[in-house]
Amino acid sequence: MTSDHRRICVIFRRSLHCLFHRKSDLLHLVKLIPGRQACDADAAMYRVVENVRRKHLEWVNAILDFKDWKRARLSREAGINPSTLTKFVNDTSGTATLSTEVIEKIAAVGGIPPFERKPPAMQRGLAEDEATHYDLVIESRDSAGTLRKMLVELKSMRNGIDPWILRSRGLETAGYLPGDVLVVDMNATPSNGDVVCAQVMNAMGQAEILFRVYEHPFLVAASMDNSLRRPLLVDNERVQIKGVVVTMMRERSANAA
């Protein structure tokens, strides 16, 4: 066995250990190798390592997009040396992968499970379907086209504007009803009494979006629904305020019909 061959084997074993937590994952990846029966051992292993590296890269980039972080911020939050990510991302050999320890540290703060490219679907629990992001794509025959146009214009005039459709009763006694469009200023600093958009990390590390009234240092519901009235402590780790609601839009019933 040549030295290059031995090096490939070592990388191969480490990569498999880092990537595959289920046997089905490995079988799926093996199926992705074209002409695998015709490949010699070196080429087959190298192709697997390339696939592992690609999955690692896609995962890290997905976290950076999701969190709106730079690599330095991710390194700091995960408690790893910044050079670890830099060397991994900039590797030109196509063989650099993340160690199991680094993967576990990134997964603990990233909000996206290892090797996935988007946060998991919202699970039943604290903020189930509390809000959905408003689609700003304007359809000419859409009954909500006028409202969309207004939101697009508002967003073009002011940085950091993000519209959401309220789906819960968490603010009903404050005058906000399910179906209302809440316009959030992501750059605004909250004050006591403001209605805010918050991100809450559940026990599974999944991010959930909800709207509450800010009463420093808590978020509280304005609702007759007792299940929503548990106050949440804003600790900037599990519970973070993402923006302040600056206006609300409600479509006329005649237009909605």
Backbone as numpy.savetxt, mean C-alpha at the origin, in Angstrom:
# Nx Ny Nz CAx CAy CAz Cx Cy Cz
33.05 -29.68 -10.64 32.21 -28.49 -10.64 33.09 -27.24 -10.64
32.83 -26.32 -11.51 33.62 -25.10 -11.62 33.26 -24.14 -10.49
34.14 -23.12 -10.28 33.87 -22.12 -9.24 32.61 -21.34 -9.56
32.40 -21.04 -10.85 31.18 -20.32 -11.25 29.94 -21.15 -10.95
30.08 -22.44 -11.22 28.96 -23.34 -10.96 28.63 -23.37 -9.47
29.68 -23.47 -8.63 29.46 -23.49 -7.17 28.81 -22.20 -6.70
29.27 -21.06 -7.28 28.70 -19.76 -6.89 27.21 -19.70 -7.24
26.85 -20.16 -8.41 25.45 -20.18 -8.82 24.63 -21.04 -7.87
25.17 -22.19 -7.47 24.44 -23.09 -6.58 24.18 -22.43 -5.22
25.20 -21.72 -4.70 25.04 -21.04 -3.41 23.95 -19.98 -3.51
24.02 -19.16 -4.57 23.02 -18.11 -4.76 21.64 -18.71 -4.92
21.58 -19.80 -5.66 20.31 -20.48 -5.90 19.67 -20.93 -4.58
20.47 -21.58 -3.72 19.93 -22.08 -2.46 19.46 -20.93 -1.56
20.29 -19.87 -1.48 19.92 -18.73 -0.64 18.66 -18.06 -1.16
18.56 -17.94 -2.47 17.40 -17.27 -3.05 16.12 -18.04 -2.79
16.18 -19.36 -2.95 15.00 -20.17 -2.70 14.58 -20.07 -1.24
15.58 -20.05 -0.35 15.28 -19.96 1.08 14.59 -18.64 1.39
15.02 -17.56 0.72 14.44 -16.24 0.97 13.05 -16.10 0.37
12.83 -16.74 -0.75 11.59 -16.47 -1.49 10.46 -17.41 -1.18
10.72 -18.69 -1.12 9.62 -19.64 -1.12 9.26 -20.11 0.28
8.08 -19.71 0.72 7.56 -20.16 2.00 6.58 -21.31 1.79
6.15 -21.53 0.58 5.23 -22.62 0.26 5.77 -23.40 -0.93
5.58 -24.68 -0.88 6.07 -25.52 -1.97 5.40 -25.15 -3.29
4.12 -24.74 -3.23 3.40 -24.39 -4.44 4.05 -23.22 -5.16
4.66 -22.28 -4.37 5.33 -21.14 -4.99 6.49 -21.61 -5.85
7.27 -22.56 -5.32 8.41 -23.07 -6.07 7.96 -23.79 -7.34
6.91 -24.60 -7.22 6.43 -25.33 -8.39 5.94 -24.36 -9.46
5.28 -23.29 -9.02 4.79 -22.28 -9.98 5.95 -21.64 -10.72
7.01 -21.30 -9.99 8.14 -20.64 -10.62 8.86 -21.58 -11.59
8.98 -22.84 -11.21 9.63 -23.80 -12.10 8.89 -23.88 -13.43
7.55 -23.79 -13.38 6.76 -23.83 -14.61 7.02 -22.63 -15.50
7.51 -21.55 -14.91 7.76 -20.34 -15.68 9.06 -20.41 -16.47
9.89 -21.40 -16.20 11.17 -21.50 -16.88 10.97 -22.15 -18.25
11.10 -21.38 -19.34 10.89 -21.95 -20.67 11.97 -22.95 -21.04
11.56 -24.02 -21.66 12.52 -25.02 -22.13 13.37 -25.59 -21.02
12.80 -25.74 -19.83 13.61 -26.15 -18.70 14.23 -27.53 -18.88
13.56 -28.40 -19.61 14.10 -29.74 -19.80 15.33 -29.72 -20.67
15.43 -28.69 -21.52 16.57 -28.61 -22.42 17.72 -27.82 -21.82
17.48 -27.16 -20.68 18.53 -26.34 -20.07 19.48 -27.22 -19.28
20.74 -26.82 -19.25 21.65 -27.53 -18.35 21.46 -26.96 -16.95
22.12 -27.55 -15.97 21.90 -27.19 -14.57 22.25 -25.73 -14.30
23.34 -25.26 -14.85 23.77 -23.88 -14.61 22.74 -22.88 -15.11
22.30 -23.05 -16.34 21.35 -22.11 -16.94 20.03 -22.13 -16.20
19.57 -23.30 -15.80 18.30 -23.41 -15.10 18.35 -22.70 -13.76
19.44 -22.92 -13.01 19.56 -22.29 -11.71 19.69 -20.79 -11.83
20.45 -20.35 -12.81 20.64 -18.91 -12.99 19.31 -18.24 -13.33
18.49 -18.90 -14.12 17.20 -18.34 -14.49 16.30 -18.22 -13.25
16.35 -19.20 -12.36 15.58 -19.13 -11.14 16.04 -17.96 -10.28
17.36 -17.78 -10.17 17.90 -16.66 -9.39 17.42 -15.33 -9.96
17.40 -15.22 -11.28 16.92 -13.99 -11.92 15.46 -13.74 -11.57
14.66 -14.79 -11.57 13.25 -14.64 -11.22 13.07 -14.23 -9.77
13.89 -14.80 -8.89 13.84 -14.43 -7.48 14.18 -12.96 -7.31
15.26 -12.53 -7.97 15.68 -11.12 -7.87 14.57 -10.20 -8.40
13.96 -10.57 -9.50 12.90 -9.74 -10.06 11.75 -9.60 -9.08
11.37 -10.69 -8.42 10.28 -10.63 -7.45 10.65 -9.74 -6.26
11.89 -9.85 -5.82 12.35 -9.00 -4.71 12.29 -7.52 -5.11
12.78 -7.21 -6.30 12.78 -5.82 -6.78 11.37 -5.27 -6.92
10.49 -6.05 -7.50 9.11 -5.59 -7.69 8.43 -5.34 -6.34
8.73 -6.18 -5.37 8.15 -6.03 -4.04 8.64 -4.74 -3.38
9.96 -4.52 -3.41 10.53 -3.31 -2.80 9.98 -2.06 -3.47
9.93 -2.06 -4.80 9.41 -0.90 -5.52 7.93 -0.66 -5.22
7.17 -1.74 -5.05 5.75 -1.59 -4.71 5.59 -0.94 -3.34
6.45 -1.31 -2.40 6.39 -0.71 -1.06 6.75 0.77 -1.13
7.78 1.10 -1.91 8.19 2.51 -2.04 7.05 3.34 -2.63
6.36 2.79 -3.62 5.23 3.51 -4.22 4.07 3.63 -3.24
3.77 2.54 -2.55 2.64 2.51 -1.62 2.84 3.48 -0.46
4.05 3.50 0.08 4.36 4.35 1.23 4.77 5.76 0.83
5.08 5.93 -0.47 5.62 7.20 -0.95 6.92 7.52 -0.22
7.78 6.51 -0.12 9.07 6.63 0.55 10.20 6.55 -0.47
11.36 7.05 -0.05 12.61 6.80 -0.75 13.27 5.58 -0.11
14.31 5.06 -0.78 14.98 3.88 -0.22 15.57 4.18 1.16
16.07 5.39 1.34 16.67 5.75 2.63 15.63 5.68 3.75
14.40 6.13 3.46 13.34 6.09 4.47 12.96 4.64 4.78
12.85 3.82 3.77 12.52 2.41 3.99 13.60 1.74 4.83
14.85 2.03 4.53 15.96 1.45 5.31 15.88 1.89 6.76
15.58 3.17 6.98 15.51 3.68 8.35 14.34 3.05 9.11
13.18 2.97 8.47 12.02 2.40 9.14 12.20 0.92 9.44
12.88 0.22 8.54 13.08 -1.22 8.70 14.27 -1.54 9.60
15.10 -0.55 9.89 16.27 -0.78 10.74 17.37 -1.55 10.05
17.56 -1.29 8.75 18.64 -1.95 8.01 19.60 -0.90 7.47
20.80 -1.32 7.15 21.80 -0.41 6.61 21.37 0.07 5.23
21.37 1.39 4.99 20.94 1.90 3.67 21.72 1.29 2.51
22.98 0.94 2.75 23.79 0.37 1.68 23.28 -1.01 1.25
22.54 -1.67 2.14 21.99 -2.99 1.79 21.03 -2.88 0.61
20.10 -1.93 0.68 19.16 -1.75 -0.42 19.84 -1.16 -1.65
20.77 -0.24 -1.43 21.46 0.38 -2.56 22.22 -0.66 -3.37
22.97 -1.51 -2.70 23.74 -2.56 -3.39 22.82 -3.54 -4.10
21.71 -3.86 -3.44 20.75 -4.80 -4.04 20.15 -4.22 -5.31
19.65 -2.98 -5.24 18.99 -2.37 -6.39 19.96 -2.13 -7.53
21.17 -1.71 -7.22 22.14 -1.34 -8.26 22.98 -2.49 -8.77
22.74 -3.69 -8.28 23.52 -4.85 -8.71 23.36 -5.07 -10.21
24.48 -5.24 -10.90 24.46 -5.43 -12.36 24.64 -6.89 -12.77
24.92 -7.75 -11.80 25.15 -9.15 -12.14 23.85 -9.91 -12.32
22.75 -9.35 -11.82 21.47 -10.03 -11.93 21.30 -11.16 -10.94
22.15 -11.21 -9.89 22.09 -12.31 -8.93 21.84 -11.86 -7.50
21.90 -10.56 -7.22 21.74 -10.08 -5.84 20.29 -10.24 -5.39
20.09 -10.81 -4.22 18.77 -10.97 -3.63 18.82 -10.52 -2.18
17.65 -10.39 -1.57 17.57 -9.98 -0.18 17.64 -11.19 0.74
18.29 -11.02 1.87 18.36 -12.11 2.84 17.03 -12.26 3.56
16.85 -13.40 4.20 15.63 -13.64 4.95 15.43 -12.61 6.05
16.51 -12.24 6.73 16.43 -11.25 7.81 15.97 -9.90 7.29
16.53 -9.47 6.15 16.15 -8.18 5.57 14.69 -8.22 5.11
14.28 -9.31 4.51 12.90 -9.45 4.05 11.93 -9.32 5.22
12.24 -9.96 6.33 11.36 -9.91 7.50 11.27 -8.49 8.05
12.38 -7.76 8.06 12.37 -6.40 8.59 11.58 -5.46 7.68
11.74 -5.62 6.38 10.99 -4.78 5.43 9.50 -5.10 5.50
9.18 -6.38 5.59 7.77 -6.79 5.64 7.07 -6.22 6.87
7.82 -6.04 7.96 7.23 -5.55 9.21 6.76 -4.10 9.10
7.33 -3.34 8.16 6.98 -1.91 8.06 6.40 -1.54 6.70
6.46 -2.46 5.74 6.12 -2.11 4.36 4.65 -2.04 4.03
3.81 -2.78 4.77 2.38 -2.76 4.50 1.96 -3.64 3.33
2.92 -4.31 2.69 2.63 -5.22 1.59 3.32 -6.55 1.88
2.60 -7.67 1.84 3.21 -8.96 2.13 4.37 -9.25 1.19
5.35 -10.04 1.64 6.51 -10.35 0.81 6.13 -10.84 -0.59
6.76 -10.16 -1.57 6.69 -10.53 -2.99 5.34 -10.28 -3.64
4.46 -9.55 -2.93 3.24 -9.06 -3.56 3.53 -7.67 -4.11
2.64 -7.18 -4.99 2.87 -5.87 -5.58 1.81 -4.84 -5.22
0.90 -5.22 -4.33 -0.10 -4.27 -3.85 -0.58 -4.72 -2.48
-1.11 -3.79 -1.69 -1.61 -4.17 -0.36 -2.73 -5.19 -0.50
-2.88 -6.04 0.49 -3.98 -7.01 0.43 -5.32 -6.31 0.46
-6.34 -6.98 -0.09 -7.69 -6.43 -0.06 -8.12 -6.22 1.37
-8.91 -5.18 1.59 -9.35 -4.85 2.94 -10.13 -6.01 3.55
-9.75 -6.39 4.75 -10.39 -7.49 5.43 -11.51 -6.96 6.33
-12.39 -7.85 6.75 -13.44 -7.46 7.68 -12.80 -6.99 8.97
-13.27 -5.90 9.53 -12.68 -5.42 10.76 -12.93 -3.94 10.95
-11.91 -3.25 11.45 -12.04 -1.87 11.90 -12.64 -0.96 10.85
-12.10 -0.98 9.63 -12.50 0.04 8.65 -13.03 -0.59 7.38
-13.79 -1.64 7.51 -14.29 -2.34 6.33 -15.12 -1.41 5.46
-14.68 -1.19 4.24 -15.43 -0.40 3.28 -15.80 0.99 3.81
-14.98 1.57 4.68 -15.31 2.89 5.23 -15.21 3.97 4.18
-14.37 3.79 3.19 -14.22 4.79 2.14 -13.57 4.15 0.93
-13.91 4.68 -0.24 -13.27 4.23 -1.48 -12.74 5.45 -2.23
-11.64 5.24 -2.92 -11.03 6.35 -3.65 -11.93 6.76 -4.81
-12.08 8.06 -5.02 -12.95 8.57 -6.08 -12.23 8.51 -7.42
-12.88 7.91 -8.42 -12.31 7.78 -9.76 -12.50 9.09 -10.52
-11.40 9.74 -10.88 -11.48 11.03 -11.55 -11.53 10.92 -13.07
-11.63 9.69 -13.59 -11.76 9.52 -15.03 -13.13 10.01 -15.46
-13.17 10.99 -16.36 -14.43 11.60 -16.78 -15.03 10.82 -17.95
-16.25 10.37 -17.78 -16.97 9.69 -18.84 -18.05 10.64 -19.36
-18.12 10.84 -20.64 -19.06 11.82 -21.21 -20.51 11.49 -20.92
-20.84 10.20 -20.80 -22.23 9.82 -20.56 -22.48 9.49 -19.09
-21.52 9.78 -18.24 -21.63 9.48 -16.82 -22.51 10.52 -16.15
-23.48 10.07 -15.34 -24.37 11.00 -14.65 -23.61 11.86 -13.65
-22.43 11.37 -13.19 -21.63 12.13 -12.23 -20.54 12.91 -12.92
-20.66 13.09 -14.25 -19.60 13.76 -15.00 -19.33 15.17 -14.52
-20.38 15.92 -14.18 -20.19 17.29 -13.72 -19.41 17.34 -12.43
-19.75 16.45 -11.50 -19.03 16.39 -10.23 -17.57 16.03 -10.46
-17.33 15.08 -11.36 -15.95 14.69 -11.65 -15.17 15.86 -12.24
-15.80 16.59 -13.14 -15.12 17.74 -13.74 -14.74 18.77 -12.68
-15.65 18.99 -11.73 -15.36 19.94 -10.65 -14.17 19.47 -9.83
-14.12 18.18 -9.55 -13.02 17.64 -8.76 -11.70 17.70 -9.52
-11.75 17.40 -10.81 -10.54 17.48 -11.62 -10.01 18.91 -11.64
-10.92 19.88 -11.79 -10.50 21.28 -11.81 -9.92 21.70 -10.46
-10.55 21.26 -9.38 -10.05 21.58 -8.05 -8.67 20.98 -7.83
-8.50 19.75 -8.26 -7.21 19.07 -8.10 -6.11 19.76 -8.90
-6.47 20.29 -10.08 -5.47 20.97 -10.91 -5.06 22.32 -10.33
-5.92 22.90 -9.51 -5.65 24.22 -8.94 -4.91 24.15 -7.61
-4.93 23.00 -6.98 -4.38 22.90 -5.62 -3.67 21.57 -5.45
-2.41 21.60 -5.08 -1.63 20.39 -4.88 -2.12 19.62 -3.65
-2.02 18.31 -3.73 -2.32 17.48 -2.58 -3.79 17.18 -2.37
-4.63 17.50 -3.35 -6.07 17.23 -3.22 -6.37 15.78 -3.58
-7.13 15.10 -2.72 -7.43 13.68 -2.93 -8.89 13.42 -2.53
-9.78 13.09 -3.47 -11.19 12.87 -3.14 -11.50 11.41 -2.79
-12.39 11.23 -1.81 -12.81 9.91 -1.37 -14.33 9.88 -1.24
-14.90 8.70 -1.46 -16.33 8.50 -1.25 -16.53 7.84 0.10
-17.27 8.50 0.98 -17.53 7.95 2.31 -18.51 6.79 2.20
-18.20 5.67 2.87 -19.06 4.49 2.80 -19.64 4.10 4.16
-19.18 4.74 5.23 -19.62 4.33 6.55 -20.47 5.42 7.22
-20.99 5.09 8.40 -21.77 6.03 9.20 -20.92 6.70 10.27
-19.61 6.63 10.10 -18.71 7.12 11.14 -18.76 8.61 11.39
-19.37 9.39 10.48 -19.43 10.85 10.64 -20.86 11.38 10.49
-21.85 10.52 10.68 -23.23 10.89 10.37 -23.74 12.05 11.23
-23.38 12.10 12.51 -23.87 13.19 13.36 -23.10 14.49 13.14
-22.05 14.43 12.33 -21.33 15.64 11.94 -21.80 16.15 10.59
-22.79 15.46 10.00 -23.36 15.91 8.74 -22.81 15.24 7.50
-21.97 14.22 7.67 -21.40 13.52 6.52 -22.07 12.16 6.41
-22.64 11.89 5.23 -23.41 10.67 5.04 -22.74 9.74 4.03
-23.05 8.44 4.10 -22.52 7.52 3.10 -22.88 7.98 1.68
-21.90 7.98 0.80 -22.09 8.46 -0.56 -21.55 9.85 -0.79
-21.32 10.60 0.30 -20.73 11.94 0.16 -19.29 11.83 -0.33
-18.89 12.82 -1.14 -17.51 12.89 -1.60 -16.75 13.84 -0.68
-15.74 13.31 0.00 -14.93 14.11 0.91 -13.63 14.48 0.22
-13.37 15.78 0.13 -12.16 16.27 -0.54 -11.09 16.48 0.53
-9.99 15.76 0.40 -8.94 15.75 1.42 -7.74 16.54 0.92
-7.23 17.43 1.78 -5.98 18.13 1.51 -4.88 17.36 2.24
-4.04 16.66 1.46 -3.01 15.82 2.04 -1.87 16.63 2.63
-1.83 17.93 2.35 -0.75 18.77 2.85 -1.14 19.59 4.08
-2.41 19.52 4.46 -2.89 20.35 5.57 -2.52 19.75 6.93
-2.30 20.61 7.91 -2.02 20.19 9.28 -3.32 20.18 10.07
-3.66 19.07 10.70 -4.95 18.98 11.39 -4.99 19.80 12.68
-6.17 20.32 12.99 -6.44 21.00 14.25 -7.58 20.28 14.95
-7.72 20.51 16.23 -8.81 19.89 16.97 -10.15 20.20 16.32
-10.97 19.17 16.16 -12.29 19.34 15.58 -12.34 19.11 14.09
-11.17 19.00 13.44 -11.15 18.74 12.00 -11.60 17.32 11.70
-12.28 17.14 10.56 -12.52 15.81 10.03 -11.30 15.43 9.22
-10.72 14.27 9.52 -9.46 13.89 8.89 -9.57 12.52 8.23
-8.69 12.33 7.27 -8.49 11.02 6.63 -7.30 10.36 7.32
-7.49 9.14 7.80 -6.44 8.46 8.55 -6.18 7.08 7.99
-4.94 6.63 8.16 -4.55 5.27 7.79 -4.28 4.49 9.06
-4.91 3.33 9.17 -4.75 2.47 10.34 -4.19 1.13 9.89
-3.13 0.68 10.54 -2.56 -0.63 10.25 -3.19 -1.64 11.19
-3.80 -2.69 10.62 -4.41 -3.70 11.47 -3.37 -4.73 11.91
-3.81 -5.73 12.64 -2.89 -6.72 13.20 -2.17 -7.52 12.14
-2.71 -7.55 10.92 -2.08 -8.29 9.83 -1.13 -7.41 9.02
-0.93 -6.17 9.46 -0.06 -5.27 8.73 -0.70 -4.68 7.50
-2.02 -4.71 7.44 -2.76 -4.20 6.28 -3.24 -2.77 6.56
-3.12 -1.92 5.57 -3.51 -0.51 5.72 -5.00 -0.35 5.43
-5.69 0.34 6.32 -7.11 0.62 6.15 -7.31 2.13 6.25
-8.17 2.67 5.40 -8.47 4.11 5.40 -9.81 4.36 6.09
-9.84 5.35 6.97 -11.09 5.74 7.60 -11.13 7.25 7.80
-12.31 7.75 8.10 -12.51 9.18 8.35 -13.08 9.35 9.75
-12.46 10.23 10.52 -12.87 10.49 11.89 -12.68 11.98 12.23
-13.18 12.35 13.38 -12.96 13.70 13.91 -11.70 13.67 14.77
-10.82 14.65 14.55 -9.57 14.70 15.31 -9.78 15.47 16.60
-9.57 14.78 17.73 -9.59 15.40 19.06 -8.29 14.98 19.73
-7.28 15.81 19.60 -5.91 15.47 20.03 -5.89 14.84 21.42
-5.21 13.65 21.55 -4.46 12.92 20.51 -5.24 11.76 19.93
-6.57 11.87 19.89 -7.39 10.75 19.45 -8.16 11.08 18.17
-8.59 10.01 17.50 -9.59 10.10 16.44 -10.88 9.52 17.00
-11.98 10.24 16.83 -13.25 9.76 17.37 -14.31 9.82 16.28
-15.26 8.91 16.37 -16.37 8.89 15.42 -17.45 9.87 15.86
-18.23 10.32 14.89 -19.42 11.13 15.16 -20.60 10.33 14.64
-21.01 9.34 15.42 -21.97 8.35 14.92 -22.82 7.80 16.05
-24.01 7.34 15.70 -24.88 6.65 16.64 -24.55 5.15 16.68
-23.66 4.72 15.80 -23.27 3.31 15.72 -22.18 3.05 16.76
-22.53 2.34 17.82 -21.58 2.10 18.90 -20.34 1.33 18.45
-20.47 0.52 17.40 -19.33 -0.27 16.94 -18.23 0.59 16.34
-18.56 1.85 16.01 -17.57 2.75 15.40 -17.00 3.77 16.38
-17.46 3.75 17.62 -17.16 4.85 18.53 -15.91 4.65 19.38
-15.19 3.57 19.17 -13.95 3.37 19.93 -12.90 4.39 19.49
-12.36 5.20 20.42 -11.34 6.19 20.02 -10.03 5.52 19.61
-9.33 6.15 18.69 -8.05 5.64 18.20 -6.96 6.64 18.54
-5.91 6.16 19.19 -4.78 7.02 19.53 -3.90 7.25 18.31
-3.65 8.50 17.98 -2.77 8.83 16.85 -1.33 8.71 17.34
-0.67 7.61 16.97 0.71 7.38 17.41 1.72 7.52 16.28
1.20 7.83 15.06 2.05 7.98 13.86 2.79 6.71 13.49
2.36 5.61 14.03 2.88 4.31 13.64 1.72 3.44 13.18
0.91 3.01 14.15 -0.27 2.24 13.76 -1.36 3.14 13.19
-1.51 4.32 13.74 -2.54 5.26 13.30 -1.88 6.56 12.85
-2.08 6.92 11.59 -1.48 8.12 11.03 -2.55 8.95 10.34
-2.49 10.26 10.55 -3.38 11.17 9.83 -2.76 11.47 8.47
-3.51 11.24 7.41 -3.00 11.44 6.05 -3.38 12.79 5.48
-4.49 13.38 5.95 -4.92 14.66 5.42 -6.17 15.16 6.14
-6.56 16.38 5.78 -7.70 17.03 6.41 -8.80 17.24 5.36
-10.05 16.93 5.73 -11.18 17.15 4.83 -11.45 18.66 4.76
-11.35 19.21 3.55 -11.52 20.66 3.38 -12.89 21.01 2.81
-13.54 20.06 2.18 -14.88 20.31 1.68 -15.58 18.98 1.42
-16.89 19.04 1.32 -17.69 17.86 1.03 -18.61 18.17 -0.14
-18.79 17.21 -1.04 -19.70 17.37 -2.16 -20.73 16.26 -2.12
-21.96 16.62 -2.38 -23.05 15.64 -2.39 -23.85 15.82 -3.67
-23.96 14.75 -4.41 -24.68 14.82 -5.69 -26.18 14.94 -5.44
-26.84 15.76 -6.23 -28.29 15.93 -6.12 -28.99 14.61 -6.45
-30.06 14.34 -5.70 -30.80 13.08 -5.91 -31.29 12.95 -7.33
-31.71 14.05 -7.95 -32.24 14.02 -9.32 -31.16 13.59 -10.30
-29.91 14.04 -10.05 -28.81 13.65 -10.94 -28.42 12.22 -10.75
-28.55 11.74 -9.52 -28.13 10.37 -9.22 -29.09 9.35 -9.79
-30.32 9.78 -10.07 -31.35 8.85 -10.54 -31.08 8.40 -11.95
